[in-house]
Amino acid sequence: MEASSLSPEFYEMQAALAANELDFELHLSACEAEAKSVINGSFEPMPQAETQPQQSTNSVYNLNEILDAFS
């Protein structure tokens, strides 16, 4: 079996980098969960839809009246 040409210091450095990345990712996931919680808590319930649309003077519901006014 062939011995590795890389030094033990290289492996130690790689292990330290991997540990730092894991620590960073755990912090990010905790921040992400907290941000999602705050965002979800800030949503207001949607208002109920009106059963009868209110007709205003310039509404699509009285389009014929609007067109008749210009002819």
PyMOL commands that place a pseudoatom at each C-alpha (Angstrom):
pseudoatom trace, name=CA, resn=MET, resi=1, chain=A, elem=C, hetatm=0, pos=[0.000, 0.000, 0.000]
pseudoatom trace, name=CA, resn=GLU, resi=2, chain=A, elem=C, hetatm=0, pos=[1.334, 3.409, -0.985]
pseudoatom trace, name=CA, resn=ALA, resi=3, chain=A, elem=C, hetatm=0, pos=[1.821, 6.039, 1.714]
pseudoatom trace, name=CA, resn=SER, resi=4, chain=A, elem=C, hetatm=0, pos=[0.144, 9.406, 1.232]
pseudoatom trace, name=CA, resn=SER, resi=5, chain=A, elem=C, hetatm=0, pos=[2.376, 12.166, -0.092]
pseudoatom trace, name=CA, resn=LEU, resi=6, chain=A, elem=C, hetatm=0, pos=[0.400, 14.810, 1.815]
pseudoatom trace, name=CA, resn=SER, resi=7, chain=A, elem=C, hetatm=0, pos=[1.625, 15.945, 5.195]
pseudoatom trace, name=CA, resn=PRO, resi=8, chain=A, elem=C, hetatm=0, pos=[-0.384, 15.547, 8.408]
pseudoatom trace, name=CA, resn=GLU, resi=9, chain=A, elem=C, hetatm=0, pos=[-0.520, 19.346, 8.660]
pseudoatom trace, name=CA, resn=PHE, resi=10, chain=A, elem=C, hetatm=0, pos=[-2.487, 19.430, 5.403]
pseudoatom trace, name=CA, resn=TYR, resi=11, chain=A, elem=C, hetatm=0, pos=[-5.079, 17.042, 6.830]
pseudoatom trace, name=CA, resn=GLU, resi=12, chain=A, elem=C, hetatm=0, pos=[-5.280, 19.067, 10.050]
pseudoatom trace, name=CA, resn=MET, resi=13, chain=A, elem=C, hetatm=0, pos=[-5.829, 22.250, 8.047]
pseudoatom trace, name=CA, resn=GLN, resi=14, chain=A, elem=C, hetatm=0, pos=[-8.551, 20.573, 5.936]
pseudoatom trace, name=CA, resn=ALA, resi=15, chain=A, elem=C, hetatm=0, pos=[-10.279, 19.288, 9.076]
pseudoatom trace, name=CA, resn=ALA, resi=16, chain=A, elem=C, hetatm=0, pos=[-10.190, 22.761, 10.646]
pseudoatom trace, name=CA, resn=LEU, resi=17, chain=A, elem=C, hetatm=0, pos=[-11.640, 24.326, 7.482]
pseudoatom trace, name=CA, resn=ALA, resi=18, chain=A, elem=C, hetatm=0, pos=[-14.414, 21.723, 7.350]
pseudoatom trace, name=CA, resn=ALA, resi=19, chain=A, elem=C, hetatm=0, pos=[-15.257, 22.321, 11.019]
pseudoatom trace, name=CA, resn=ASN, resi=20, chain=A, elem=C, hetatm=0, pos=[-15.413, 26.083, 10.438]
pseudoatom trace, name=CA, resn=GLU, resi=21, chain=A, elem=C, hetatm=0, pos=[-17.733, 25.600, 7.461]
pseudoatom trace, name=CA, resn=LEU, resi=22, chain=A, elem=C, hetatm=0, pos=[-20.034, 23.382, 9.518]
pseudoatom trace, name=CA, resn=ASP, resi=23, chain=A, elem=C, hetatm=0, pos=[-20.131, 25.948, 12.337]
pseudoatom trace, name=CA, resn=PHE, resi=24, chain=A, elem=C, hetatm=0, pos=[-20.921, 28.693, 9.825]
pseudoatom trace, name=CA, resn=GLU, resi=25, chain=A, elem=C, hetatm=0, pos=[-23.690, 26.655, 8.163]
pseudoatom trace, name=CA, resn=LEU, resi=26, chain=A, elem=C, hetatm=0, pos=[-25.276, 25.858, 11.533]
pseudoatom trace, name=CA, resn=HIS, resi=27, chain=A, elem=C, hetatm=0, pos=[-25.321, 29.566, 12.351]
pseudoatom trace, name=CA, resn=LEU, resi=28, chain=A, elem=C, hetatm=0, pos=[-26.906, 30.337, 8.976]
pseudoatom trace, name=CA, resn=SER, resi=29, chain=A, elem=C, hetatm=0, pos=[-29.591, 27.696, 9.413]
pseudoatom trace, name=CA, resn=ALA, resi=30, chain=A, elem=C, hetatm=0, pos=[-30.435, 29.072, 12.861]
pseudoatom trace, name=CA, resn=CYS, resi=31, chain=A, elem=C, hetatm=0, pos=[-30.665, 32.597, 11.429]
pseudoatom trace, name=CA, resn=GLU, resi=32, chain=A, elem=C, hetatm=0, pos=[-32.786, 31.354, 8.530]
pseudoatom trace, name=CA, resn=ALA, resi=33, chain=A, elem=C, hetatm=0, pos=[-35.207, 29.604, 10.881]
pseudoatom trace, name=CA, resn=GLU, resi=34, chain=A, elem=C, hetatm=0, pos=[-35.504, 32.734, 13.024]
pseudoatom trace, name=CA, resn=ALA, resi=35, chain=A, elem=C, hetatm=0, pos=[-36.071, 34.949, 9.969]
pseudoatom trace, name=CA, resn=LYS, resi=36, chain=A, elem=C, hetatm=0, pos=[-38.768, 32.607, 8.636]
pseudoatom trace, name=CA, resn=SER, resi=37, chain=A, elem=C, hetatm=0, pos=[-40.460, 32.621, 12.025]
pseudoatom trace, name=CA, resn=VAL, resi=38, chain=A, elem=C, hetatm=0, pos=[-40.504, 36.428, 12.149]
pseudoatom trace, name=CA, resn=ILE, resi=39, chain=A, elem=C, hetatm=0, pos=[-41.775, 36.704, 8.574]
pseudoatom trace, name=CA, resn=ASN, resi=40, chain=A, elem=C, hetatm=0, pos=[-44.540, 34.161, 9.155]
pseudoatom trace, name=CA, resn=GLY, resi=41, chain=A, elem=C, hetatm=0, pos=[-45.552, 35.948, 12.352]
pseudoatom trace, name=CA, resn=SER, resi=42, chain=A, elem=C, hetatm=0, pos=[-45.870, 39.270, 10.545]
pseudoatom trace, name=CA, resn=PHE, resi=43, chain=A, elem=C, hetatm=0, pos=[-48.440, 38.087, 8.011]
pseudoatom trace, name=CA, resn=GLU, resi=44, chain=A, elem=C, hetatm=0, pos=[-51.913, 39.451, 8.535]
pseudoatom trace, name=CA, resn=PRO, resi=45, chain=A, elem=C, hetatm=0, pos=[-54.924, 37.342, 7.671]
pseudoatom trace, name=CA, resn=MET, resi=46, chain=A, elem=C, hetatm=0, pos=[-56.391, 38.112, 4.280]
pseudoatom trace, name=CA, resn=PRO, resi=47, chain=A, elem=C, hetatm=0, pos=[-59.693, 39.983, 4.302]
pseudoatom trace, name=CA, resn=GLN, resi=48, chain=A, elem=C, hetatm=0, pos=[-62.790, 38.143, 3.215]
pseudoatom trace, name=CA, resn=ALA, resi=49, chain=A, elem=C, hetatm=0, pos=[-63.763, 38.621, -0.407]
pseudoatom trace, name=CA, resn=GLU, resi=50, chain=A, elem=C, hetatm=0, pos=[-66.819, 40.721, -1.074]
pseudoatom trace, name=CA, resn=THR, resi=51, chain=A, elem=C, hetatm=0, pos=[-69.751, 38.717, -2.348]
pseudoatom trace, name=CA, resn=GLN, resi=52, chain=A, elem=C, hetatm=0, pos=[-71.160, 41.624, -4.369]
pseudoatom trace, name=CA, resn=PRO, resi=53, chain=A, elem=C, hetatm=0, pos=[-68.624, 43.820, -6.138]
pseudoatom trace, name=CA, resn=GLN, resi=54, chain=A, elem=C, hetatm=0, pos=[-69.136, 47.497, -5.553]
pseudoatom trace, name=CA, resn=GLN, resi=55, chain=A, elem=C, hetatm=0, pos=[-69.875, 49.345, -8.749]
pseudoatom trace, name=CA, resn=SER, resi=56, chain=A, elem=C, hetatm=0, pos=[-68.178, 52.670, -9.133]
pseudoatom trace, name=CA, resn=THR, resi=57, chain=A, elem=C, hetatm=0, pos=[-68.654, 55.200, -11.895]
pseudoatom trace, name=CA, resn=ASN, resi=58, chain=A, elem=C, hetatm=0, pos=[-65.602, 54.021, -13.865]
pseudoatom trace, name=CA, resn=SER, resi=59, chain=A, elem=C, hetatm=0, pos=[-65.910, 50.301, -13.416]
pseudoatom trace, name=CA, resn=VAL, resi=60, chain=A, elem=C, hetatm=0, pos=[-65.750, 47.392, -15.810]
pseudoatom trace, name=CA, resn=TYR, resi=61, chain=A, elem=C, hetatm=0, pos=[-69.176, 46.405, -14.506]
pseudoatom trace, name=CA, resn=ASN, resi=62, chain=A, elem=C, hetatm=0, pos=[-70.790, 49.397, -16.220]
pseudoatom trace, name=CA, resn=LEU, resi=63, chain=A, elem=C, hetatm=0, pos=[-68.639, 49.381, -19.349]
pseudoatom trace, name=CA, resn=ASN, resi=64, chain=A, elem=C, hetatm=0, pos=[-71.622, 49.819, -21.651]
pseudoatom trace, name=CA, resn=GLU, resi=65, chain=A, elem=C, hetatm=0, pos=[-72.645, 53.011, -19.838]
pseudoatom trace, name=CA, resn=ILE, resi=66, chain=A, elem=C, hetatm=0, pos=[-69.105, 54.367, -20.132]
pseudoatom trace, name=CA, resn=LEU, resi=67, chain=A, elem=C, hetatm=0, pos=[-68.968, 53.588, -23.868]
pseudoatom trace, name=CA, resn=ASP, resi=68, chain=A, elem=C, hetatm=0, pos=[-72.425, 55.090, -24.440]
pseudoatom trace, name=CA, resn=ALA, resi=69, chain=A, elem=C, hetatm=0, pos=[-71.274, 58.332, -22.833]
pseudoatom trace, name=CA, resn=PHE, resi=70, chain=A, elem=C, hetatm=0, pos=[-68.615, 58.771, -25.543]
pseudoatom trace, name=CA, resn=SER, resi=71, chain=A, elem=C, hetatm=0, pos=[-70.908, 58.094, -28.512]
for i in range(1, 71): cmd.bond("trace and resi %d" % i, "trace and resi %d" % (i + 1))
show_as sticks, trace
zoom trace
